[in-house]
Amino acid sequence: MRKAMISIMYAGYVLLCNDTSQKECLRRKRFTCSGKLARTVKEIQRGSVLFLYNADTQTLTGPFTADSERGTNLEPGTWRETVDEHSLSANIRLEWEELHEIKNAPGLFPFFKDPEKCELTPTQTQRLLDMLEEAPSITLSKKHKGNPALA
């Protein structure tokens, strides 16, 4: 008797950030994207698997889960950094249980060498999930664990 294999296909996205925006993202439990990449964020659905790629440190952090349906408009005062209010913008609420970090992501994953596209293939998403599971977990300070009053 042959056992059926169940394959789960995850919708995955890499969200690009720098040191400053990553701290804000973790503190607010949100990711905001403006400009042409906001169109991609608008495609993200609740439950999608998300990863943060910090271009300053070349570090991949995750996994996160999208906790909102598609990108919503920016809320005034959400971010300390200036956001171009004349371009498209989108907000995604994030949730997570345990985060892991992979250093030197471009060395392990060639698609990070020129990260222009946020959407991952199901194979890329699963590979990142598998690698993150083996990677060291990170501990966030209380100030970065998110404050529901700010979300």
Buried (B, 14 or more C-beta within 10 A) or exposed (E): EEEEEEEEEBBBBBBBBEEEBBBBBBBBBBBBBBEEBBEBBBBBEEEBBBBBBBBEBBBBBBBBBBBBEBBBEBEEEBBEEEBEEEEBBBBBBBEBEEBBBBEEBBEBBEBBEEBEEBBBEBEBBBBBBEBBEEBEEEEEEEEBEBEEEEB
